[in-house]
Amino acid sequence: MTDWRAVGIGFLVMIVISVVGVVIPPFGQLTAGLVGGFLAGYLAGGGLLSGTWHGLLAGALGGIIAGVLLALVIGVAGWTLGPAGGAVSTLVGAGIFLGAVVIAFVLALESAIAGAVGGVLNP
């Protein structure tokens, strides 16, 4: 079962550290993924697999949200072109969403690894 509280806290920590990483470049974006993923895995507990899953979700959540919003904008914009444009844009929007989800999960692998460590430390 997914602990959405742990995922949300990990995601929020990633956002805060990412903002700090923009101001202080050595702190960086990688640190945000590692700390947020670790925190999500640690808060969720449950061992290696649970920590990995929660760290992965925390790391990918931003990309998933962006993919949903982009797909919705494309789908709605297409409907202004009529029914045929709406149907085509809906398919394109769905493809963009699926692509964004795949990319988000690939880019969240460091968060998954850190989440695994956090999950192991809090069995």
C-alpha positions as CSV (number, residue, x, y, z in Angstrom):
1,M,0.0,0.0,0.0
2,T,1.4,3.4,-0.9
3,D,1.9,5.9,1.9
4,W,1.0,9.1,0.1
5,R,2.0,11.1,3.1
6,A,5.5,9.9,2.9
7,V,5.6,10.5,-0.9
8,G,4.2,14.0,-0.5
9,I,6.7,15.0,2.2
10,G,9.5,13.6,0.1
11,F,8.3,15.6,-2.9
12,L,7.9,18.8,-0.9
13,V,11.5,18.4,0.5
14,M,12.7,17.9,-3.1
15,I,11.1,21.1,-4.1
16,V,12.6,23.1,-1.2
17,I,16.1,21.7,-1.8
18,S,15.8,22.3,-5.5
19,V,15.0,26.0,-4.9
20,V,18.0,26.2,-2.6
21,G,20.1,24.3,-5.3
22,V,19.3,27.1,-7.8
23,V,20.7,29.7,-5.4
24,I,23.6,27.6,-4.2
25,P,24.7,25.5,-7.3
26,P,27.0,23.0,-5.5
27,F,24.0,21.9,-3.5
28,G,22.4,21.0,-6.7
29,Q,19.4,19.0,-8.0
30,L,20.9,15.6,-7.4
31,T,20.9,16.4,-3.7
32,A,17.2,17.2,-3.8
33,G,16.4,13.8,-5.4
34,L,18.6,11.9,-3.0
35,V,17.4,13.6,0.2
36,G,13.7,13.6,-0.9
37,G,13.8,10.0,-2.0
38,F,15.6,8.9,1.2
39,L,13.0,10.7,3.3
40,A,10.1,9.2,1.5
41,G,11.5,5.7,1.8
42,Y,12.4,6.2,5.5
43,L,9.0,7.6,6.4
44,A,7.2,4.8,4.6
45,G,9.4,2.2,6.1
46,G,8.7,-1.5,5.3
47,G,12.1,-2.5,3.9
48,L,13.9,-2.4,0.6
49,L,11.0,-2.7,-1.9
50,S,8.7,-0.3,0.0
51,G,11.4,2.3,0.3
52,T,12.3,1.9,-3.4
53,W,8.7,2.4,-4.4
54,H,8.1,5.4,-2.3
55,G,11.3,7.1,-3.3
56,L,10.5,6.5,-6.9
57,L,7.1,8.0,-6.6
58,A,8.4,11.0,-4.7
59,G,11.0,11.6,-7.4
60,A,8.6,11.1,-10.3
61,L,5.6,13.0,-8.9
62,G,6.6,16.4,-10.4
63,G,7.0,14.9,-13.9
64,I,3.7,13.1,-13.6
65,I,1.9,16.3,-12.6
66,A,3.5,18.2,-15.4
67,G,2.6,15.4,-17.9
68,V,-1.1,15.5,-16.8
69,L,-1.2,19.3,-17.1
70,L,0.4,19.3,-20.5
71,A,-1.8,16.6,-21.8
72,L,-4.9,18.4,-20.6
73,V,-3.8,21.7,-22.2
74,I,-3.2,19.9,-25.5
75,G,-6.5,18.1,-25.4
76,V,-8.5,21.2,-24.6
77,A,-6.7,23.3,-27.2
78,G,-7.4,20.7,-29.8
79,W,-11.2,20.9,-29.2
80,T,-11.1,24.5,-30.4
81,L,-10.3,23.1,-33.9
82,G,-13.6,21.1,-33.9
83,P,-14.4,17.4,-33.2
84,A,-11.7,15.9,-35.5
85,G,-9.0,18.2,-34.0
86,G,-10.2,17.3,-30.5
87,A,-10.0,13.6,-31.2
88,V,-6.5,13.9,-32.7
89,S,-5.3,16.2,-29.9
90,T,-6.7,13.8,-27.2
91,L,-4.6,11.0,-28.7
92,V,-1.5,13.2,-28.9
93,G,-2.1,14.4,-25.3
94,A,-2.4,10.8,-24.1
95,G,0.9,10.0,-25.9
96,I,2.6,13.0,-24.3
97,F,1.3,12.0,-20.9
98,L,2.6,8.4,-21.2
99,G,5.9,9.7,-22.5
100,A,6.2,12.1,-19.6
101,V,5.4,9.4,-17.1
102,V,8.1,7.1,-18.5
103,I,10.7,9.9,-18.5
104,A,9.7,11.0,-15.0
105,F,10.3,7.4,-13.7
106,V,13.6,7.1,-15.5
107,L,14.8,10.4,-14.0
108,A,13.6,9.4,-10.6
109,L,15.9,6.4,-10.3
110,E,18.3,8.1,-8.0
111,S,15.4,8.9,-5.7
112,A,14.4,5.2,-5.8
113,I,17.9,4.1,-4.8
114,A,17.9,6.6,-1.9
115,G,14.4,5.5,-0.9
116,A,15.6,1.9,-0.8
117,V,18.3,2.9,1.6
118,G,15.7,4.8,3.7
119,G,13.4,1.9,3.7
120,V,16.1,-0.5,4.9
121,L,17.1,1.8,7.7
122,N,13.4,2.0,8.9
123,P,12.1,-1.6,8.6
